[in-house]
Amino acid sequence: MVLLQRVDDFRAPRWTDSARPQQMHIDVMVTNLDTAEAQVLALGATLLDGSDKPIGYRVYQDPVGHPFCLITPEGA
């Protein structure tokens, strides 16, 4: 179950900025990182700096700034 809540004083998170930390983090299990990356980039995500694309794991942010990861079983 995922529950969402609207906040009046929303401040978008900034990757690696402790003054504006993430409010959530979601790992999405995929079978192919390259295919999934193309899909999330087409939907407006960006690959984050510092995401060195290790095997099975990549870090992105959605258009609002929330970080999330695409992972494969070998990265879990």
N, C-alpha and C positions, 0 to 999 in steps of 0.2 A: 504494500500500500504506500502511496506517495501522497502526502498532504501538502498543500501550498497555502500561503497566507500573504495577503497584501499588507504592506507597511506604509505608513504615511511619510516617513522620513528616509526613503530608500536612498542608499549610497552604493553605487555599483562597486563590486570588489575589484581590486587590482592585484594581478598575479605577483606574488612574493612581497606585497606591501602589507606589513602587519597592522598598519593603521586602518587599512580597508580590507579586512580578511574576507575569505569566502564565507557565504552563508550556508552553502551546501556543497556536497561533492558526490558526483555519480560516476561510477565505473560502468561502462557498457561493454558487455562481452560480445565479441565479433569473431568470425571465422577467418577473415582476411583484412588485415590493417589497411592495405593500400586501397581496396575497394571501399571500405567503410570511411577512410579518410576523404576520398573523392566525394562521397555522399554528404558528409558533414560540412565540408568546405563549400559545396554547392548550396547548402542550406544556410550559410552565413557564419559558420564557425571559423576560427583561426587557430593555427598551430601556435602554441605559446613558445616564446623565447625560453631557452633552458630545457626544452623538450628535445633531447638528443636522439629520439627515436630508437631506444633500445628495443631488442626483440620482444615482441608481445605487449608493448606498452607505449602509448603516446598521449600527450596532454594537450588539450584544446581549451578554448573558451567560447561560450555561446555569444550571440550578438550583443547581449547585455553585459557580459563580462564574467559570467559564472564559469569557473573551471570545471572540466570533466575529462575523463580518460576513456580512450578506447583500449581495450585489453583483449588478448587472446588467451586461450588456456595455458600456454607456456609462460605468459606474463603474470598470471594470477597468483 
